[in-house]
Amino acid sequence: MTEVRRWLSGMLELALWLVGMLTLLQVLFGDGYAQFFGMDVVGNIGALAAKFGNAGLVGIIAAGLVAYLIVRNRPSDTGSGAMSAGQSPQGGTPPSSHGGTPTP
């Protein structure tokens, strides 16, 4: 069961990355990009947001639920070696600029 959950989590990460990249490419290259690949990512996202907005309070609750399901229990580090903001290479928080000692 954990293997299936890990696989599905990886697929969701890939899908979210792909949507982000396709949106960026469409913003950079405009309508020619949408016509070349036959999909309008920005238009589809706008239509989805309009559907949630037209549904009133139920749409807001549904949008919040979808956002919660996407971001819940996401691993903080994917193993790529990237550090999050405010984290020092040693793993603790960086020393403050006012001369205090760092906390381990």
Biopython code that builds the backbone (N, CA, C, O; Angstrom):
import numpy as np
from Bio.PDB.StructureBuilder import StructureBuilder

atoms = [
    (1, "MET", "N", (0.822, -1.193, 0.000)),
    (1, "MET", "CA", (0.000, 0.000, 0.000)),
    (1, "MET", "C", (0.869, 1.261, 0.000)),
    (1, "MET", "O", (0.545, 2.241, -0.671)),
    (2, "THR", "N", (1.962, 1.234, 0.746)),
    (2, "THR", "CA", (2.839, 2.403, 0.772)),
    (2, "THR", "C", (3.495, 2.635, -0.581)),
    (2, "THR", "O", (3.743, 3.775, -0.972)),
    (3, "GLU", "N", (3.774, 1.549, -1.293)),
    (3, "GLU", "CA", (4.381, 1.692, -2.615)),
    (3, "GLU", "C", (3.405, 2.355, -3.590)),
    (3, "GLU", "O", (3.813, 3.187, -4.401)),
    (4, "VAL", "N", (2.141, 2.001, -3.519)),
    (4, "VAL", "CA", (1.118, 2.608, -4.379)),
    (4, "VAL", "C", (0.973, 4.082, -4.031)),
    (4, "VAL", "O", (0.877, 4.926, -4.922)),
    (5, "ARG", "N", (0.956, 4.396, -2.736)),
    (5, "ARG", "CA", (0.843, 5.786, -2.305)),
    (5, "ARG", "C", (2.051, 6.599, -2.768)),
    (5, "ARG", "O", (1.901, 7.742, -3.200)),
    (6, "ARG", "N", (3.233, 6.024, -2.681)),
    (6, "ARG", "CA", (4.450, 6.703, -3.123)),
    (6, "ARG", "C", (4.407, 6.934, -4.639)),
    (6, "ARG", "O", (4.801, 7.996, -5.121)),
    (7, "TRP", "N", (3.926, 5.931, -5.385)),
    (7, "TRP", "CA", (3.835, 6.051, -6.833)),
    (7, "TRP", "C", (2.833, 7.132, -7.216)),
    (7, "TRP", "O", (3.115, 7.955, -8.087)),
    (8, "LEU", "N", (1.670, 7.140, -6.577)),
    (8, "LEU", "CA", (0.656, 8.161, -6.866)),
    (8, "LEU", "C", (1.143, 9.558, -6.492)),
    (8, "LEU", "O", (0.857, 10.531, -7.191)),
    (9, "SER", "N", (1.881, 9.650, -5.386)),
    (9, "SER", "CA", (2.443, 10.935, -4.983)),
    (9, "SER", "C", (3.436, 11.436, -6.029)),
    (9, "SER", "O", (3.460, 12.624, -6.351)),
    (10, "GLY", "N", (4.241, 10.538, -6.548)),
    (10, "GLY", "CA", (5.184, 10.909, -7.601)),
    (10, "GLY", "C", (4.482, 11.360, -8.870)),
    (10, "GLY", "O", (4.925, 12.300, -9.529)),
    (11, "MET", "N", (3.389, 10.693, -9.212)),
    (11, "MET", "CA", (2.627, 11.078, -10.396)),
    (11, "MET", "C", (1.989, 12.453, -10.205)),
    (11, "MET", "O", (1.946, 13.249, -11.144)),
    (12, "LEU", "N", (1.497, 12.738, -9.006)),
    (12, "LEU", "CA", (0.914, 14.048, -8.723)),
    (12, "LEU", "C", (1.984, 15.135, -8.805)),
    (12, "LEU", "O", (1.738, 16.208, -9.355)),
    (13, "GLU", "N", (3.164, 14.862, -8.262)),
    (13, "GLU", "CA", (4.268, 15.823, -8.353)),
    (13, "GLU", "C", (4.608, 16.114, -9.809)),
    (13, "GLU", "O", (4.824, 17.267, -10.183)),
    (14, "LEU", "N", (4.656, 15.064, -10.635)),
    (14, "LEU", "CA", (4.960, 15.237, -12.050)),
    (14, "LEU", "C", (3.875, 16.055, -12.743)),
    (14, "LEU", "O", (4.184, 16.937, -13.544)),
    (15, "ALA", "N", (2.610, 15.774, -12.445)),
    (15, "ALA", "CA", (1.501, 16.507, -13.059)),
    (15, "ALA", "C", (1.538, 17.983, -12.663)),
    (15, "ALA", "O", (1.334, 18.854, -13.508)),
    (16, "LEU", "N", (1.796, 18.267, -11.391)),
    (16, "LEU", "CA", (1.863, 19.659, -10.946)),
    (16, "LEU", "C", (3.043, 20.383, -11.584)),
    (16, "LEU", "O", (2.925, 21.552, -11.951)),
    (17, "TRP", "N", (4.165, 19.708, -11.719)),
    (17, "TRP", "CA", (5.333, 20.292, -12.367)),
    (17, "TRP", "C", (5.025, 20.574, -13.832)),
    (17, "TRP", "O", (5.385, 21.630, -14.352)),
    (18, "LEU", "N", (4.356, 19.628, -14.501)),
    (18, "LEU", "CA", (4.023, 19.781, -15.906)),
    (18, "LEU", "C", (3.059, 20.947, -16.128)),
    (18, "LEU", "O", (3.231, 21.720, -17.070)),
    (19, "VAL", "N", (2.056, 21.079, -15.273)),
    (19, "VAL", "CA", (1.121, 22.208, -15.392)),
    (19, "VAL", "C", (1.863, 23.525, -15.206)),
    (19, "VAL", "O", (1.631, 24.479, -15.947)),
    (20, "GLY", "N", (2.745, 23.580, -14.231)),
    (20, "GLY", "CA", (3.531, 24.796, -14.007)),
    (20, "GLY", "C", (4.401, 25.147, -15.204)),
    (20, "GLY", "O", (4.460, 26.307, -15.613)),
    (21, "MET", "N", (5.075, 24.154, -15.766)),
    (21, "MET", "CA", (5.943, 24.408, -16.914)),
    (21, "MET", "C", (5.133, 24.814, -18.150)),
    (21, "MET", "O", (5.521, 25.734, -18.869)),
    (22, "LEU", "N", (4.015, 24.136, -18.397)),
    (22, "LEU", "CA", (3.186, 24.485, -19.554)),
    (22, "LEU", "C", (2.602, 25.888, -19.413)),
    (22, "LEU", "O", (2.494, 26.620, -20.397)),
    (23, "THR", "N", (2.224, 26.262, -18.187)),
    (23, "THR", "CA", (1.714, 27.610, -17.956)),
    (23, "THR", "C", (2.802, 28.642, -18.214)),
    (23, "THR", "O", (2.554, 29.655, -18.868)),
    (24, "LEU", "N", (3.995, 28.396, -17.711)),
    (24, "LEU", "CA", (5.113, 29.311, -17.928)),
    (24, "LEU", "C", (5.433, 29.453, -19.418)),
    (24, "LEU", "O", (5.654, 30.562, -19.904)),
    (25, "LEU", "N", (5.457, 28.333, -20.137)),
    (25, "LEU", "CA", (5.744, 28.395, -21.563)),
    (25, "LEU", "C", (4.671, 29.167, -22.319)),
    (25, "LEU", "O", (4.978, 29.925, -23.239)),
    (26, "GLN", "N", (3.413, 28.976, -21.931)),
    (26, "GLN", "CA", (2.346, 29.703, -22.621)),
    (26, "GLN", "C", (2.402, 31.192, -22.318)),
    (26, "GLN", "O", (2.121, 32.015, -23.189)),
    (27, "VAL", "N", (2.762, 31.541, -21.089)),
    (27, "VAL", "CA", (2.880, 32.966, -20.748)),
    (27, "VAL", "C", (4.049, 33.586, -21.516)),
    (27, "VAL", "O", (3.951, 34.716, -21.994)),
    (28, "LEU", "N", (5.149, 32.848, -21.633)),
    (28, "LEU", "CA", (6.316, 33.380, -22.333)),
    (28, "LEU", "C", (6.106, 33.482, -23.842)),
    (28, "LEU", "O", (6.507, 34.472, -24.455)),
    (29, "PHE", "N", (5.481, 32.469, -24.447)),
    (29, "PHE", "CA", (5.396, 32.417, -25.901)),
    (29, "PHE", "C", (4.020, 32.775, -26.457)),
    (29, "PHE", "O", (3.858, 32.843, -27.675)),
    (30, "GLY", "N", (3.030, 33.004, -25.605)),
    (30, "GLY", "CA", (1.734, 33.502, -26.040)),
    (30, "GLY", "C", (0.850, 32.478, -26.726)),
    (30, "GLY", "O", (0.985, 31.272, -26.516)),
    (31, "ASP", "N", (-0.056, 32.982, -27.550)),
    (31, "ASP", "CA", (-1.065, 32.140, -28.189)),
    (31, "ASP", "C", (-0.478, 31.173, -29.209)),
    (31, "ASP", "O", (-1.061, 30.119, -29.464)),
    (32, "GLY", "N", (0.646, 31.508, -29.786)),
    (32, "GLY", "CA", (1.282, 30.596, -30.753)),
    (32, "GLY", "C", (1.625, 29.263, -30.120)),
    (32, "GLY", "O", (1.541, 28.220, -30.769)),
    (33, "TYR", "N", (2.007, 29.293, -28.870)),
    (33, "TYR", "CA", (2.325, 28.060, -28.146)),
    (33, "TYR", "C", (1.082, 27.195, -27.988)),
    (33, "TYR", "O", (1.138, 25.981, -28.183)),
    (34, "ALA", "N", (-0.057, 27.828, -27.630)),
    (34, "ALA", "CA", (-1.303, 27.086, -27.436)),
    (34, "ALA", "C", (-1.759, 26.458, -28.746)),
    (34, "ALA", "O", (-2.257, 25.332, -28.748)),
    (35, "GLN", "N", (-1.598, 27.163, -29.853)),
    (35, "GLN", "CA", (-2.001, 26.624, -31.143)),
    (35, "GLN", "C", (-1.062, 25.511, -31.596)),
    (35, "GLN", "O", (-1.503, 24.553, -32.231)),
    (36, "PHE", "N", (0.225, 25.625, -31.276)),
    (36, "PHE", "CA", (1.199, 24.618, -31.696)),
    (36, "PHE", "C", (0.952, 23.283, -31.004)),
    (36, "PHE", "O", (0.993, 22.235, -31.649)),
    (37, "PHE", "N", (0.697, 23.310, -29.698)),
    (37, "PHE", "CA", (0.492, 22.069, -28.950)),
    (37, "PHE", "C", (-0.978, 21.672, -28.855)),
    (37, "PHE", "O", (-1.286, 20.576, -28.387)),
    (38, "GLY", "N", (-1.883, 22.532, -29.285)),
    (38, "GLY", "CA", (-3.294, 22.190, -29.301)),
    (38, "GLY", "C", (-3.975, 22.227, -27.946)),
    (38, "GLY", "O", (-5.054, 21.658, -27.783)),
    (39, "MET", "N", (-3.366, 22.885, -26.973)),
    (39, "MET", "CA", (-4.002, 23.013, -25.660)),
    (39, "MET", "C", (-3.740, 24.396, -25.105)),
    (39, "MET", "O", (-2.647, 24.944, -25.246)),
    (40, "ASP", "N", (-4.748, 24.945, -24.479)),
    (40, "ASP", "CA", (-4.667, 26.273, -23.888)),
    (40, "ASP", "C", (-4.669, 26.110, -22.366)),
    (40, "ASP", "O", (-5.727, 26.136, -21.737)),
    (41, "VAL", "N", (-3.485, 25.943, -21.781)),
    (41, "VAL", "CA", (-3.367, 25.668, -20.350)),
    (41, "VAL", "C", (-3.900, 26.831, -19.527)),
    (41, "VAL", "O", (-4.658, 26.620, -18.581)),
    (42, "VAL", "N", (-3.518, 28.045, -19.871)),
    (42, "VAL", "CA", (-3.956, 29.213, -19.106)),
    (42, "VAL", "C", (-5.471, 29.378, -19.234)),
    (42, "VAL", "O", (-6.142, 29.702, -18.253)),
    (43, "GLY", "N", (-6.010, 29.159, -20.424)),
    (43, "GLY", "CA", (-7.456, 29.229, -20.611)),
    (43, "GLY", "C", (-8.191, 28.160, -19.814)),
    (43, "GLY", "O", (-9.254, 28.421, -19.250)),
    (44, "ASN", "N", (-7.625, 26.956, -19.768)),
    (44, "ASN", "CA", (-8.246, 25.878, -18.997)),
    (44, "ASN", "C", (-8.225, 26.173, -17.497)),
    (44, "ASN", "O", (-9.194, 25.889, -16.793)),
    (45, "ILE", "N", (-7.128, 26.737, -17.015)),
    (45, "ILE", "CA", (-7.057, 27.101, -15.595)),
    (45, "ILE", "C", (-8.059, 28.208, -15.298)),
    (45, "ILE", "O", (-8.712, 28.195, -14.255)),
    (46, "GLY", "N", (-8.183, 29.161, -16.209)),
    (46, "GLY", "CA", (-9.159, 30.240, -16.034)),
    (46, "GLY", "C", (-10.586, 29.709, -16.027)),
    (46, "GLY", "O", (-11.410, 30.152, -15.228)),
    (47, "ALA", "N", (-10.881, 28.761, -16.915)),
    (47, "ALA", "CA", (-12.224, 28.165, -16.960)),
    (47, "ALA", "C", (-12.524, 27.390, -15.672)),
    (47, "ALA", "O", (-13.643, 27.434, -15.159)),
    (48, "LEU", "N", (-11.523, 26.685, -15.160)),
    (48, "LEU", "CA", (-11.703, 25.942, -13.901)),
    (48, "LEU", "C", (-11.951, 26.901, -12.743)),
    (48, "LEU", "O", (-12.819, 26.660, -11.904)),
    (49, "ALA", "N", (-11.183, 27.990, -12.701)),
    (49, "ALA", "CA", (-11.388, 28.982, -11.640)),
    (49, "ALA", "C", (-12.761, 29.629, -11.760)),
    (49, "ALA", "O", (-13.399, 29.916, -10.747)),
    (50, "ALA", "N", (-13.222, 29.861, -12.984)),
    (50, "ALA", "CA", (-14.553, 30.437, -13.185)),
    (50, "ALA", "C", (-15.645, 29.482, -12.721)),
    (50, "ALA", "O", (-16.651, 29.912, -12.156)),
    (51, "LYS", "N", (-15.450, 28.182, -12.958)),
    (51, "LYS", "CA", (-16.430, 27.194, -12.497)),
    (51, "LYS", "C", (-16.513, 27.193, -10.977)),
    (51, "LYS", "O", (-17.606, 27.150, -10.412)),
    (52, "PHE", "N", (-15.362, 27.240, -10.315)),
    (52, "PHE", "CA", (-15.370, 27.301, -8.848)),
    (52, "PHE", "C", (-16.020, 28.597, -8.382)),
    (52, "PHE", "O", (-16.779, 28.596, -7.413)),
    (53, "GLY", "N", (-15.731, 29.697, -9.059)),
    (53, "GLY", "CA", (-16.279, 30.992, -8.670)),
    (53, "GLY", "C", (-17.779, 31.090, -8.888)),
    (53, "GLY", "O", (-18.481, 31.702, -8.083)),
    (54, "ASN", "N", (-18.279, 30.498, -9.960)),
    (54, "ASN", "CA", (-19.708, 30.541, -10.252)),
    (54, "ASN", "C", (-20.527, 29.663, -9.309)),
    (54, "ASN", "O", (-21.747, 29.808, -9.229)),
    (55, "ALA", "N", (-19.872, 28.765, -8.607)),
    (55, "ALA", "CA", (-20.584, 27.864, -7.706)),
    (55, "ALA", "C", (-20.826, 28.493, -6.334)),
    (55, "ALA", "O", (-21.433, 27.864, -5.467)),
    (56, "GLY", "N", (-20.358, 29.729, -6.127)),
    (56, "GLY", "CA", (-20.593, 30.422, -4.861)),
    (56, "GLY", "C", (-19.806, 29.810, -3.709)),
    (56, "GLY", "O", (-18.644, 29.435, -3.861)),
    (57, "LEU", "N", (-20.459, 29.718, -2.559)),
    (57, "LEU", "CA", (-19.802, 29.209, -1.361)),
    (57, "LEU", "C", (-19.361, 27.759, -1.536)),
    (57, "LEU", "O", (-18.293, 27.372, -1.063)),
    (58, "VAL", "N", (-20.173, 26.965, -2.205)),
    (58, "VAL", "CA", (-19.805, 25.568, -2.438)),
    (58, "VAL", "C", (-18.530, 25.495, -3.284)),
    (58, "VAL", "O", (-17.674, 24.645, -3.038)),
    (59, "GLY", "N", (-18.397, 26.372, -4.268)),
    (59, "GLY", "CA", (-17.198, 26.404, -5.090)),
    (59, "GLY", "C", (-15.961, 26.796, -4.302)),
    (59, "GLY", "O", (-14.879, 26.248, -4.515)),
    (60, "ILE", "N", (-16.124, 27.746, -3.391)),
    (60, "ILE", "CA", (-14.996, 28.152, -2.548)),
    (60, "ILE", "C", (-14.571, 27.000, -1.641)),
    (60, "ILE", "O", (-13.378, 26.747, -1.470)),
    (61, "ILE", "N", (-15.534, 26.313, -1.070)),
    (61, "ILE", "CA", (-15.219, 25.167, -0.204)),
    (61, "ILE", "C", (-14.554, 24.060, -1.018)),
    (61, "ILE", "O", (-13.586, 23.452, -0.561)),
    (62, "ALA", "N", (-15.068, 23.794, -2.223)),
    (62, "ALA", "CA", (-14.476, 22.759, -3.074)),
    (62, "ALA", "C", (-13.054, 23.127, -3.481)),
    (62, "ALA", "O", (-12.168, 22.272, -3.471)),
    (63, "ALA", "N", (-12.826, 24.388, -3.840)),
    (63, "ALA", "CA", (-11.477, 24.827, -4.213)),
    (63, "ALA", "C", (-10.520, 24.688, -3.032)),
    (63, "ALA", "O", (-9.381, 24.254, -3.201)),
    (64, "GLY", "N", (-10.982, 25.057, -1.837)),
    (64, "GLY", "CA", (-10.156, 24.897, -0.641)),
    (64, "GLY", "C", (-9.849, 23.440, -0.352)),
    (64, "GLY", "O", (-8.735, 23.108, 0.051)),
    (65, "LEU", "N", (-10.822, 22.570, -0.552)),
    (65, "LEU", "CA", (-10.613, 21.140, -0.325)),
    (65, "LEU", "C", (-9.611, 20.569, -1.317)),
    (65, "LEU", "O", (-8.745, 19.779, -0.940)),
    (66, "VAL", "N", (-9.721, 20.960, -2.577)),
    (66, "VAL", "CA", (-8.769, 20.495, -3.581)),
    (66, "VAL", "C", (-7.360, 20.980, -3.243)),
    (66, "VAL", "O", (-6.402, 20.211, -3.324)),
    (67, "ALA", "N", (-7.230, 22.247, -2.865)),
    (67, "ALA", "CA", (-5.915, 22.783, -2.497)),
    (67, "ALA", "C", (-5.351, 22.051, -1.284)),
    (67, "ALA", "O", (-4.158, 21.748, -1.246)),
    (68, "TYR", "N", (-6.191, 21.766, -0.297)),
    (68, "TYR", "CA", (-5.738, 21.046, 0.893)),
    (68, "TYR", "C", (-5.256, 19.646, 0.523)),
    (68, "TYR", "O", (-4.218, 19.200, 1.013)),
    (69, "LEU", "N", (-5.993, 18.956, -0.329)),
    (69, "LEU", "CA", (-5.602, 17.597, -0.699)),
    (69, "LEU", "C", (-4.298, 17.578, -1.480)),
    (69, "LEU", "O", (-3.543, 16.610, -1.399)),
    (70, "ILE", "N", (-4.026, 18.630, -2.231)),
    (70, "ILE", "CA", (-2.778, 18.675, -2.991)),
    (70, "ILE", "C", (-1.583, 18.930, -2.077)),
    (70, "ILE", "O", (-0.533, 18.314, -2.258)),
    (71, "VAL", "N", (-1.721, 19.830, -1.095)),
    (71, "VAL", "CA", (-0.558, 20.222, -0.303)),
    (71, "VAL", "C", (-0.391, 19.454, 1.002)),
    (71, "VAL", "O", (0.653, 19.588, 1.640)),
    (72, "ARG", "N", (-1.348, 18.673, 1.423)),
    (72, "ARG", "CA", (-1.216, 17.969, 2.706)),
    (72, "ARG", "C", (-0.162, 16.869, 2.614)),
    (72, "ARG", "O", (-0.021, 16.198, 1.593)),
    (73, "ASN", "N", (0.551, 16.712, 3.682)),
    (73, "ASN", "CA", (1.542, 15.650, 3.851)),
    (73, "ASN", "C", (2.559, 15.578, 2.728)),
    (73, "ASN", "O", (3.052, 14.495, 2.414)),
    (74, "ARG", "N", (2.881, 16.697, 2.123)),
    (74, "ARG", "CA", (3.926, 16.700, 1.111)),
    (74, "ARG", "C", (5.268, 16.681, 1.823)),
    (74, "ARG", "O", (5.453, 17.388, 2.813)),
    (75, "PRO", "N", (6.208, 15.879, 1.331)),
    (75, "PRO", "CA", (7.517, 15.849, 1.972)),
    (75, "PRO", "C", (8.212, 17.186, 1.826)),
    (75, "PRO", "O", (8.128, 17.832, 0.781)),
    (76, "SER", "N", (8.902, 17.599, 2.886)),
    (76, "SER", "CA", (9.571, 18.898, 2.846)),
    (76, "SER", "C", (10.844, 18.849, 2.020)),
    (76, "SER", "O", (11.272, 19.874, 1.488)),
    (77, "ASP", "N", (11.460, 17.671, 1.903)),
    (77, "ASP", "CA", (12.684, 17.526, 1.122)),
    (77, "ASP", "C", (12.520, 16.337, 0.205)),
    (77, "ASP", "O", (12.222, 15.235, 0.666)),
    (78, "THR", "N", (12.708, 16.541, -1.088)),
    (78, "THR", "CA", (12.542, 15.469, -2.058)),
    (78, "THR", "C", (13.824, 14.688, -2.281)),
    (78, "THR", "O", (13.877, 13.826, -3.158)),
    (79, "GLY", "N", (14.866, 14.977, -1.497)),
    (79, "GLY", "CA", (16.114, 14.248, -1.643)),
    (79, "GLY", "C", (17.042, 14.858, -2.671)),
    (79, "GLY", "O", (18.074, 14.264, -2.983)),
    (80, "SER", "N", (16.713, 16.021, -3.208)),
    (80, "SER", "CA", (17.538, 16.640, -4.231)),
    (80, "SER", "C", (18.689, 17.441, -3.633)),
    (80, "SER", "O", (19.550, 17.938, -4.359)),
    (81, "GLY", "N", (18.702, 17.562, -2.323)),
    (81, "GLY", "CA", (19.765, 18.303, -1.681)),
    (81, "GLY", "C", (19.465, 19.781, -1.542)),
    (81, "GLY", "O", (20.292, 20.533, -1.026)),
    (82, "ALA", "N", (18.316, 20.206, -1.985)),
    (82, "ALA", "CA", (17.955, 21.619, -1.895)),
    (82, "ALA", "C", (17.563, 21.952, -0.463)),
    (82, "ALA", "O", (16.926, 21.156, 0.227)),
    (83, "MET", "N", (17.959, 23.153, -0.029)),
    (83, "MET", "CA", (17.619, 23.587, 1.316)),
    (83, "MET", "C", (16.442, 24.520, 1.251)),
    (83, "MET", "O", (16.288, 25.275, 0.291)),
    (84, "SER", "N", (15.614, 24.473, 2.266)),
    (84, "SER", "CA", (14.499, 25.407, 2.322)),
    (84, "SER", "C", (14.997, 26.750, 2.818)),
    (84, "SER", "O", (16.090, 26.853, 3.375)),
    (85, "ALA", "N", (14.190, 27.776, 2.613)),
    (85, "ALA", "CA", (14.572, 29.116, 3.033)),
    (85, "ALA", "C", (14.739, 29.160, 4.544)),
    (85, "ALA", "O", (13.911, 28.625, 5.281)),
    (86, "GLY", "N", (15.790, 29.788, 4.998)),
    (86, "GLY", "CA", (16.014, 29.922, 6.426)),
    (86, "GLY", "C", (16.690, 28.718, 7.057)),
    (86, "GLY", "O", (16.735, 28.618, 8.283)),
    (87, "GLN", "N", (17.218, 27.798, 6.253)),
    (87, "GLN", "CA", (17.877, 26.624, 6.798)),
    (87, "GLN", "C", (19.347, 26.680, 6.428)),
    (87, "GLN", "O", (19.697, 26.936, 5.276)),
    (88, "SER", "N", (20.201, 26.440, 7.401)),
    (88, "SER", "CA", (21.626, 26.463, 7.144)),
    (88, "SER", "C", (22.080, 25.088, 6.671)),
    (88, "SER", "O", (21.363, 24.108, 6.873)),
    (89, "PRO", "N", (23.261, 24.989, 6.041)),
    (89, "PRO", "CA", (23.740, 23.693, 5.562)),
    (89, "PRO", "C", (23.924, 22.675, 6.678)),
    (89, "PRO", "O", (23.886, 21.474, 6.412)),
    (90, "GLN", "N", (24.125, 23.116, 7.929)),
    (90, "GLN", "CA", (24.310, 22.193, 9.030)),
    (90, "GLN", "C", (22.990, 21.631, 9.531)),
    (90, "GLN", "O", (22.997, 20.709, 10.347)),
    (91, "GLY", "N", (21.861, 22.151, 9.074)),
    (91, "GLY", "CA", (20.566, 21.627, 9.471)),
    (91, "GLY", "C", (19.835, 22.479, 10.478)),
    (91, "GLY", "O", (18.626, 22.318, 10.639)),
    (92, "GLY", "N", (20.511, 23.378, 11.163)),
    (92, "GLY", "CA", (19.849, 24.248, 12.133)),
    (92, "GLY", "C", (19.426, 25.539, 11.481)),
    (92, "GLY", "O", (19.575, 25.713, 10.272)),
    (93, "THR", "N", (18.907, 26.431, 12.266)),
    (93, "THR", "CA", (18.554, 27.740, 11.726)),
    (93, "THR", "C", (19.789, 28.624, 11.727)),
    (93, "THR", "O", (20.640, 28.491, 12.606)),
    (94, "PRO", "N", (19.902, 29.526, 10.757)),
    (94, "PRO", "CA", (21.088, 30.377, 10.708)),
    (94, "PRO", "C", (21.116, 31.360, 11.863)),
    (94, "PRO", "O", (20.071, 31.707, 12.413)),
    (95, "PRO", "N", (22.318, 31.815, 12.238)),
    (95, "PRO", "CA", (22.390, 32.791, 13.325)),
    (95, "PRO", "C", (21.678, 34.073, 12.948)),
    (95, "PRO", "O", (21.660, 34.465, 11.781)),
    (96, "SER", "N", (21.091, 34.726, 13.944)),
    (96, "SER", "CA", (20.396, 35.972, 13.667)),
    (96, "SER", "C", (21.393, 37.097, 13.449)),
    (96, "SER", "O", (22.546, 37.007, 13.872)),
    (97, "SER", "N", (20.943, 38.160, 12.785)),
    (97, "SER", "CA", (21.851, 39.249, 12.448)),
    (97, "SER", "C", (22.111, 40.166, 13.636)),
    (97, "SER", "O", (22.966, 41.046, 13.542)),
    (98, "HIS", "N", (21.404, 39.991, 14.754)),
    (98, "HIS", "CA", (21.595, 40.874, 15.906)),
    (98, "HIS", "C", (22.576, 40.294, 16.921)),
    (98, "HIS", "O", (22.609, 40.750, 18.064)),
    (99, "GLY", "N", (23.368, 39.310, 16.538)),
    (99, "GLY", "CA", (24.440, 38.824, 17.389)),
    (99, "GLY", "C", (24.046, 37.700, 18.320)),
    (99, "GLY", "O", (24.849, 37.327, 19.175)),
    (100, "GLY", "N", (22.867, 37.147, 18.205)),
    (100, "GLY", "CA", (22.452, 36.036, 19.062)),
    (100, "GLY", "C", (23.127, 34.752, 18.650)),
    (100, "GLY", "O", (23.706, 34.670, 17.567)),
    (101, "THR", "N", (23.058, 33.757, 19.494)),
    (101, "THR", "CA", (23.649, 32.477, 19.170)),
    (101, "THR", "C", (22.614, 31.625, 18.441)),
    (101, "THR", "O", (21.425, 31.697, 18.752)),
    (102, "PRO", "N", (23.056, 30.814, 17.471)),
    (102, "PRO", "CA", (22.117, 29.974, 16.724)),
    (102, "PRO", "C", (21.578, 28.848, 17.604)),
    (102, "PRO", "O", (22.249, 28.382, 18.525)),
    (103, "THR", "N", (20.390, 28.436, 17.308)),
    (103, "THR", "CA", (19.803, 27.302, 18.023)),
    (103, "THR", "C", (20.029, 26.042, 17.222)),
    (103, "THR", "O", (19.863, 26.051, 16.002)),
    (104, "PRO", "N", (20.401, 24.967, 17.871)),
    (104, "PRO", "CA", (20.679, 23.731, 17.107)),
    (104, "PRO", "C", (19.429, 23.109, 16.555)),
    (104, "PRO", "O", (19.495, 22.073, 15.895)),
]
sb = StructureBuilder()
sb.init_structure("model")
sb.init_model(0)
sb.init_chain("A")
sb.init_seg("    ")
for serial, (resi, resn, name, xyz) in enumerate(atoms, 1):
    if name == "N":
        sb.init_residue(resn, " ", resi, " ")
    sb.init_atom(name, np.array(xyz, "f"), 0.0, 1.0, " ", f" {name:<3s}", serial, name[0])
structure = sb.get_structure()
